[in-house]
Amino acid sequence: MQAKAVKPNALIWLLLSVVVIGLDQWSKAWVLSSLPEYTPVPVIDGFWNWYRTYNTGAAFSFLSDAGGWQLWFFTFLAVAISGLMTWWLSQTPRANWRAALPYALVIGGAIGNVIDRQVHGHVVDFIQWYVGEHYWPSFNLADAAIVAGAIGIAVFGLFDGKSGKKAG
């Protein structure tokens, strides 16, 4: 009986997650040491400020005033989702970057924000986009990685689903 050849899995993509975590934590350390709290610092007038703020909730400050239990809830949720995506990476062929890249981005972003929650009790946000009087909620590099990864999962999943149906 001949042994089945094992193809390398996509766990190597966790190195990208480590890079995301590193850049996220470095940027937040810079923000905490360099930017004033709650004071816009223009980057591109009329569009982009550095704006140091904090979020005890999730996206768009969801549950930010829930009394403290949300820190543990969002920590658990991020660790669970990261664990699931890590398992998915272990089941994904290494060359399948369309699956691996988005998973790695979400994992890196989620863990970057978990570190904030555990170290500071909140997430440090500092990127503020706006047009006129309309402001997008402040966010950080971890948030950007999570959104980019989620979009990648949705878009690549949609395209892979269509190509799979055509072949079938």
KOLNULUM-842421 format. One record per residue (C-alpha): x, y, z; residue number from 1; residue in three letters. Coordinates in steps of 0.2 Angstrom, whole numbers, plus 2048, in hexadecimal, padded with zeros to 3 digits. Example, Ala and Ser with C-alpha at 12.3 -4.5 7.8 and 13.67 -1.06 7.14 Angstrom:
<pt><X>83E</X><Y>7EA</Y><Z>827</Z><nr>1</nr><rest>ala</rest></pt>
<pt><X>844</X><Y>7FB</Y><Z>824</Z><nr>2</nr><rest>ser</rest></pt>
//
This chain:
<pt><X>800</X><Y>800</Y><Z>800</Z><nr>1</nr><rest>met</rest></pt>
<pt><X>807</X><Y>811</Y><Z>7FB</Z><nr>2</nr><rest>gln</rest></pt>
<pt><X>806</X><Y>820</Y><Z>807</Z><nr>3</nr><rest>ala</rest></pt>
<pt><X>7FC</X><Y>82E</Y><Z>801</Z><nr>4</nr><rest>lys</rest></pt>
<pt><X>806</X><Y>83E</Y><Z>7FD</Z><nr>5</nr><rest>ala</rest></pt>
<pt><X>802</X><Y>84C</Y><Z>80A</Z><nr>6</nr><rest>val</rest></pt>
<pt><X>800</X><Y>85D</Y><Z>801</Z><nr>7</nr><rest>lys</rest></pt>
<pt><X>806</X><Y>86C</Y><Z>80C</Z><nr>8</nr><rest>pro</rest></pt>
<pt><X>7F8</X><Y>875</Y><Z>814</Z><nr>9</nr><rest>asn</rest></pt>
<pt><X>7F6</X><Y>888</Y><Z>816</Z><nr>10</nr><rest>ala</rest></pt>
<pt><X>7FC</X><Y>88A</Y><Z>828</Z><nr>11</nr><rest>leu</rest></pt>
<pt><X>80B</X><Y>894</Y><Z>821</Z><nr>12</nr><rest>ile</rest></pt>
<pt><X>7FF</X><Y>8A2</Y><Z>81E</Z><nr>13</nr><rest>trp</rest></pt>
<pt><X>7FE</X><Y>8A4</Y><Z>831</Z><nr>14</nr><rest>leu</rest></pt>
<pt><X>80F</X><Y>8AE</Y><Z>82E</Z><nr>15</nr><rest>leu</rest></pt>
<pt><X>804</X><Y>8BB</Y><Z>826</Z><nr>16</nr><rest>leu</rest></pt>
<pt><X>7F9</X><Y>8BC</Y><Z>835</Z><nr>17</nr><rest>ser</rest></pt>
<pt><X>808</X><Y>8BF</Y><Z>840</Z><nr>18</nr><rest>val</rest></pt>
<pt><X>80D</X><Y>8CD</Y><Z>834</Z><nr>19</nr><rest>val</rest></pt>
<pt><X>7FC</X><Y>8D5</Y><Z>836</Z><nr>20</nr><rest>val</rest></pt>
<pt><X>7FD</X><Y>8D3</Y><Z>849</Z><nr>21</nr><rest>ile</rest></pt>
<pt><X>80E</X><Y>8DB</Y><Z>849</Z><nr>22</nr><rest>gly</rest></pt>
<pt><X>809</X><Y>8EA</Y><Z>83E</Z><nr>23</nr><rest>leu</rest></pt>
<pt><X>7F9</X><Y>8EC</Y><Z>848</Z><nr>24</nr><rest>asp</rest></pt>
<pt><X>802</X><Y>8EC</Y><Z>859</Z><nr>25</nr><rest>gln</rest></pt>
<pt><X>810</X><Y>8F7</Y><Z>853</Z><nr>26</nr><rest>trp</rest></pt>
<pt><X>804</X><Y>904</Y><Z>84B</Z><nr>27</nr><rest>ser</rest></pt>
<pt><X>7F9</X><Y>904</Y><Z>85C</Z><nr>28</nr><rest>lys</rest></pt>
<pt><X>809</X><Y>906</Y><Z>866</Z><nr>29</nr><rest>ala</rest></pt>
<pt><X>80E</X><Y>915</Y><Z>85B</Z><nr>30</nr><rest>trp</rest></pt>
<pt><X>7FC</X><Y>91C</Y><Z>85D</Z><nr>31</nr><rest>val</rest></pt>
<pt><X>7FC</X><Y>91A</Y><Z>870</Z><nr>32</nr><rest>leu</rest></pt>
<pt><X>80D</X><Y>923</Y><Z>871</Z><nr>33</nr><rest>ser</rest></pt>
<pt><X>80B</X><Y>931</Y><Z>864</Z><nr>34</nr><rest>ser</rest></pt>
<pt><X>7F9</X><Y>936</Y><Z>861</Z><nr>35</nr><rest>leu</rest></pt>
<pt><X>7EE</X><Y>940</Y><Z>86D</Z><nr>36</nr><rest>pro</rest></pt>
<pt><X>7DE</X><Y>938</Y><Z>872</Z><nr>37</nr><rest>glu</rest></pt>
<pt><X>7CE</X><Y>93D</Y><Z>869</Z><nr>38</nr><rest>tyr</rest></pt>
<pt><X>7D6</X><Y>94B</Y><Z>85F</Z><nr>39</nr><rest>thr</rest></pt>
<pt><X>7D6</X><Y>94A</Y><Z>84C</Z><nr>40</nr><rest>pro</rest></pt>
<pt><X>7E7</X><Y>94B</Y><Z>844</Z><nr>41</nr><rest>val</rest></pt>
<pt><X>7E5</X><Y>94E</Y><Z>831</Z><nr>42</nr><rest>pro</rest></pt>
<pt><X>7ED</X><Y>942</Y><Z>825</Z><nr>43</nr><rest>val</rest></pt>
<pt><X>7E3</X><Y>947</Y><Z>815</Z><nr>44</nr><rest>ile</rest></pt>
<pt><X>7D8</X><Y>956</Y><Z>818</Z><nr>45</nr><rest>asp</rest></pt>
<pt><X>7C6</X><Y>952</Y><Z>815</Z><nr>46</nr><rest>gly</rest></pt>
<pt><X>7C8</X><Y>93F</Y><Z>815</Z><nr>47</nr><rest>phe</rest></pt>
<pt><X>7D4</X><Y>938</Y><Z>822</Z><nr>48</nr><rest>trp</rest></pt>
<pt><X>7DA</X><Y>93B</Y><Z>834</Z><nr>49</nr><rest>asn</rest></pt>
<pt><X>7E4</X><Y>932</Y><Z>841</Z><nr>50</nr><rest>trp</rest></pt>
<pt><X>7D7</X><Y>932</Y><Z>84F</Z><nr>51</nr><rest>tyr</rest></pt>
<pt><X>7DC</X><Y>928</Y><Z>85F</Z><nr>52</nr><rest>arg</rest></pt>
<pt><X>7CD</X><Y>921</Y><Z>867</Z><nr>53</nr><rest>thr</rest></pt>
<pt><X>7C8</X><Y>911</Y><Z>870</Z><nr>54</nr><rest>tyr</rest></pt>
<pt><X>7BA</X><Y>903</Y><Z>86D</Z><nr>55</nr><rest>asn</rest></pt>
<pt><X>7B5</X><Y>8F7</Y><Z>87A</Z><nr>56</nr><rest>thr</rest></pt>
<pt><X>7A8</X><Y>8EF</Y><Z>86E</Z><nr>57</nr><rest>gly</rest></pt>
<pt><X>7AA</X><Y>8E8</Y><Z>85D</Z><nr>58</nr><rest>ala</rest></pt>
<pt><X>7A7</X><Y>8EF</Y><Z>84C</Z><nr>59</nr><rest>ala</rest></pt>
<pt><X>79F</X><Y>901</Y><Z>84C</Z><nr>60</nr><rest>phe</rest></pt>
<pt><X>7A0</X><Y>900</Y><Z>860</Z><nr>61</nr><rest>ser</rest></pt>
<pt><X>793</X><Y>8F2</Y><Z>860</Z><nr>62</nr><rest>phe</rest></pt>
<pt><X>790</X><Y>8EE</Y><Z>873</Z><nr>63</nr><rest>leu</rest></pt>
<pt><X>79D</X><Y>8FB</Y><Z>878</Z><nr>64</nr><rest>ser</rest></pt>
<pt><X>793</X><Y>900</Y><Z>887</Z><nr>65</nr><rest>asp</rest></pt>
<pt><X>78E</X><Y>8EE</Y><Z>88D</Z><nr>66</nr><rest>ala</rest></pt>
<pt><X>797</X><Y>8EF</Y><Z>89E</Z><nr>67</nr><rest>gly</rest></pt>
<pt><X>7A7</X><Y>8E5</Y><Z>89B</Z><nr>68</nr><rest>gly</rest></pt>
<pt><X>7A1</X><Y>8D3</Y><Z>897</Z><nr>69</nr><rest>trp</rest></pt>
<pt><X>7A3</X><Y>8D7</Y><Z>884</Z><nr>70</nr><rest>gln</rest></pt>
<pt><X>7B6</X><Y>8D7</Y><Z>886</Z><nr>71</nr><rest>leu</rest></pt>
<pt><X>7B6</X><Y>8C5</Y><Z>88A</Z><nr>72</nr><rest>trp</rest></pt>
<pt><X>7A8</X><Y>8C1</Y><Z>87D</Z><nr>73</nr><rest>phe</rest></pt>
<pt><X>7B1</X><Y>8C9</Y><Z>86F</Z><nr>74</nr><rest>phe</rest></pt>
<pt><X>7C2</X><Y>8C1</Y><Z>875</Z><nr>75</nr><rest>thr</rest></pt>
<pt><X>7BA</X><Y>8B0</Y><Z>875</Z><nr>76</nr><rest>phe</rest></pt>
<pt><X>7B2</X><Y>8B3</Y><Z>864</Z><nr>77</nr><rest>leu</rest></pt>
<pt><X>7C2</X><Y>8B9</Y><Z>85C</Z><nr>78</nr><rest>ala</rest></pt>
<pt><X>7CC</X><Y>8AB</Y><Z>863</Z><nr>79</nr><rest>val</rest></pt>
<pt><X>7BE</X><Y>89E</Y><Z>85D</Z><nr>80</nr><rest>ala</rest></pt>
<pt><X>7BD</X><Y>8A5</Y><Z>84C</Z><nr>81</nr><rest>ile</rest></pt>
<pt><X>7D0</X><Y>8A6</Y><Z>84A</Z><nr>82</nr><rest>ser</rest></pt>
<pt><X>7D1</X><Y>894</Y><Z>850</Z><nr>83</nr><rest>gly</rest></pt>
<pt><X>7C4</X><Y>88E</Y><Z>843</Z><nr>84</nr><rest>leu</rest></pt>
<pt><X>7CD</X><Y>898</Y><Z>835</Z><nr>85</nr><rest>met</rest></pt>
<pt><X>7DE</X><Y>890</Y><Z>83B</Z><nr>86</nr><rest>thr</rest></pt>
<pt><X>7D6</X><Y>87F</Y><Z>839</Z><nr>87</nr><rest>trp</rest></pt>
<pt><X>7CF</X><Y>884</Y><Z>828</Z><nr>88</nr><rest>trp</rest></pt>
<pt><X>7E1</X><Y>889</Y><Z>823</Z><nr>89</nr><rest>leu</rest></pt>
<pt><X>7E7</X><Y>878</Y><Z>829</Z><nr>90</nr><rest>ser</rest></pt>
<pt><X>7DB</X><Y>870</Y><Z>81D</Z><nr>91</nr><rest>gln</rest></pt>
<pt><X>7DF</X><Y>87C</Y><Z>80E</Z><nr>92</nr><rest>thr</rest></pt>
<pt><X>7EC</X><Y>878</Y><Z>801</Z><nr>93</nr><rest>pro</rest></pt>
<pt><X>7FB</X><Y>884</Y><Z>803</Z><nr>94</nr><rest>arg</rest></pt>
<pt><X>7F9</X><Y>88B</Y><Z>7F2</Z><nr>95</nr><rest>ala</rest></pt>
<pt><X>7E7</X><Y>890</Y><Z>7F4</Z><nr>96</nr><rest>asn</rest></pt>
<pt><X>7EB</X><Y>8A2</Y><Z>7F8</Z><nr>97</nr><rest>trp</rest></pt>
<pt><X>7D9</X><Y>8A8</Y><Z>7F4</Z><nr>98</nr><rest>arg</rest></pt>
<pt><X>7D3</X><Y>89E</Y><Z>804</Z><nr>99</nr><rest>ala</rest></pt>
<pt><X>7E3</X><Y>8A0</Y><Z>80E</Z><nr>100</nr><rest>ala</rest></pt>
<pt><X>7E6</X><Y>8B2</Y><Z>80C</Z><nr>101</nr><rest>leu</rest></pt>
<pt><X>7D5</X><Y>8B8</Y><Z>813</Z><nr>102</nr><rest>pro</rest></pt>
<pt><X>7D6</X><Y>8AC</Y><Z>822</Z><nr>103</nr><rest>tyr</rest></pt>
<pt><X>7E7</X><Y>8B2</Y><Z>826</Z><nr>104</nr><rest>ala</rest></pt>
<pt><X>7E1</X><Y>8C4</Y><Z>826</Z><nr>105</nr><rest>leu</rest></pt>
<pt><X>7D2</X><Y>8C1</Y><Z>831</Z><nr>106</nr><rest>val</rest></pt>
<pt><X>7DD</X><Y>8B7</Y><Z>83D</Z><nr>107</nr><rest>ile</rest></pt>
<pt><X>7EA</X><Y>8C4</Y><Z>83F</Z><nr>108</nr><rest>gly</rest></pt>
<pt><X>7DD</X><Y>8D2</Y><Z>841</Z><nr>109</nr><rest>gly</rest></pt>
<pt><X>7D3</X><Y>8C9</Y><Z>84D</Z><nr>110</nr><rest>ala</rest></pt>
<pt><X>7E2</X><Y>8C4</Y><Z>858</Z><nr>111</nr><rest>ile</rest></pt>
<pt><X>7E9</X><Y>8D6</Y><Z>857</Z><nr>112</nr><rest>gly</rest></pt>
<pt><X>7D8</X><Y>8DD</Y><Z>85E</Z><nr>113</nr><rest>asn</rest></pt>
<pt><X>7D8</X><Y>8CF</Y><Z>86B</Z><nr>114</nr><rest>val</rest></pt>
<pt><X>7E9</X><Y>8D5</Y><Z>871</Z><nr>115</nr><rest>ile</rest></pt>
<pt><X>7E2</X><Y>8E6</Y><Z>873</Z><nr>116</nr><rest>asp</rest></pt>
<pt><X>7D3</X><Y>8E0</Y><Z>87D</Z><nr>117</nr><rest>arg</rest></pt>
<pt><X>7DE</X><Y>8D6</Y><Z>889</Z><nr>118</nr><rest>gln</rest></pt>
<pt><X>7EC</X><Y>8E3</Y><Z>88B</Z><nr>119</nr><rest>val</rest></pt>
<pt><X>7E2</X><Y>8F3</Y><Z>88B</Z><nr>120</nr><rest>his</rest></pt>
<pt><X>7D0</X><Y>8EE</Y><Z>88E</Z><nr>121</nr><rest>gly</rest></pt>
<pt><X>7CB</X><Y>8F5</Y><Z>87E</Z><nr>122</nr><rest>his</rest></pt>
<pt><X>7D0</X><Y>8F6</Y><Z>86C</Z><nr>123</nr><rest>val</rest></pt>
<pt><X>7DB</X><Y>905</Y><Z>866</Z><nr>124</nr><rest>val</rest></pt>
<pt><X>7D4</X><Y>90D</Y><Z>856</Z><nr>125</nr><rest>asp</rest></pt>
<pt><X>7DC</X><Y>91B</Y><Z>84D</Z><nr>126</nr><rest>phe</rest></pt>
<pt><X>7D7</X><Y>91C</Y><Z>83A</Z><nr>127</nr><rest>ile</rest></pt>
<pt><X>7C9</X><Y>928</Y><Z>837</Z><nr>128</nr><rest>gln</rest></pt>
<pt><X>7C2</X><Y>92A</Y><Z>826</Z><nr>129</nr><rest>trp</rest></pt>
<pt><X>7B5</X><Y>938</Y><Z>822</Z><nr>130</nr><rest>tyr</rest></pt>
<pt><X>7AD</X><Y>943</Y><Z>814</Z><nr>131</nr><rest>val</rest></pt>
<pt><X>7A6</X><Y>953</Y><Z>81A</Z><nr>132</nr><rest>gly</rest></pt>
<pt><X>79C</X><Y>950</Y><Z>82A</Z><nr>133</nr><rest>glu</rest></pt>
<pt><X>79B</X><Y>93E</Y><Z>827</Z><nr>134</nr><rest>his</rest></pt>
<pt><X>7A7</X><Y>933</Y><Z>831</Z><nr>135</nr><rest>tyr</rest></pt>
<pt><X>7AA</X><Y>921</Y><Z>82F</Z><nr>136</nr><rest>trp</rest></pt>
<pt><X>7AE</X><Y>919</Y><Z>841</Z><nr>137</nr><rest>pro</rest></pt>
<pt><X>7C0</X><Y>918</Y><Z>845</Z><nr>138</nr><rest>ser</rest></pt>
<pt><X>7C9</X><Y>908</Y><Z>842</Z><nr>139</nr><rest>phe</rest></pt>
<pt><X>7DA</X><Y>900</Y><Z>842</Z><nr>140</nr><rest>asn</rest></pt>
<pt><X>7E5</X><Y>8F5</Y><Z>838</Z><nr>141</nr><rest>leu</rest></pt>
<pt><X>7DE</X><Y>8E5</Y><Z>840</Z><nr>142</nr><rest>ala</rest></pt>
<pt><X>7CD</X><Y>8EB</Y><Z>83B</Z><nr>143</nr><rest>asp</rest></pt>
<pt><X>7D3</X><Y>8EE</Y><Z>82A</Z><nr>144</nr><rest>ala</rest></pt>
<pt><X>7DA</X><Y>8DD</Y><Z>829</Z><nr>145</nr><rest>ala</rest></pt>
<pt><X>7CA</X><Y>8D5</Y><Z>82F</Z><nr>146</nr><rest>ile</rest></pt>
<pt><X>7BF</X><Y>8DE</Y><Z>822</Z><nr>147</nr><rest>val</rest></pt>
<pt><X>7CB</X><Y>8DA</Y><Z>814</Z><nr>148</nr><rest>ala</rest></pt>
<pt><X>7CC</X><Y>8C8</Y><Z>819</Z><nr>149</nr><rest>gly</rest></pt>
<pt><X>7B9</X><Y>8C7</Y><Z>81B</Z><nr>150</nr><rest>ala</rest></pt>
<pt><X>7B7</X><Y>8CF</Y><Z>80A</Z><nr>151</nr><rest>ile</rest></pt>
<pt><X>7C3</X><Y>8C3</Y><Z>803</Z><nr>152</nr><rest>gly</rest></pt>
<pt><X>7BA</X><Y>8B4</Y><Z>80A</Z><nr>153</nr><rest>ile</rest></pt>
<pt><X>7AA</X><Y>8BA</Y><Z>803</Z><nr>154</nr><rest>ala</rest></pt>
<pt><X>7B0</X><Y>8BF</Y><Z>7F1</Z><nr>155</nr><rest>val</rest></pt>
<pt><X>7BC</X><Y>8B0</Y><Z>7EF</Z><nr>156</nr><rest>phe</rest></pt>
<pt><X>7AE</X><Y>8A4</Y><Z>7F6</Z><nr>157</nr><rest>gly</rest></pt>
<pt><X>7A2</X><Y>8AB</Y><Z>7E9</Z><nr>158</nr><rest>leu</rest></pt>
<pt><X>7AE</X><Y>8A9</Y><Z>7DB</Z><nr>159</nr><rest>phe</rest></pt>
<pt><X>7B3</X><Y>898</Y><Z>7E0</Z><nr>160</nr><rest>asp</rest></pt>
<pt><X>7A1</X><Y>893</Y><Z>7E2</Z><nr>161</nr><rest>gly</rest></pt>
<pt><X>79D</X><Y>899</Y><Z>7D0</Z><nr>162</nr><rest>lys</rest></pt>
<pt><X>7AC</X><Y>890</Y><Z>7C8</Z><nr>163</nr><rest>ser</rest></pt>
<pt><X>7A8</X><Y>880</Y><Z>7D2</Z><nr>164</nr><rest>gly</rest></pt>
<pt><X>796</X><Y>881</Y><Z>7CB</Z><nr>165</nr><rest>lys</rest></pt>
<pt><X>79C</X><Y>883</Y><Z>7B9</Z><nr>166</nr><rest>lys</rest></pt>
<pt><X>7A8</X><Y>874</Y><Z>7BB</Z><nr>167</nr><rest>ala</rest></pt>
<pt><X>79A</X><Y>869</Y><Z>7C2</Z><nr>168</nr><rest>gly</rest></pt>
//
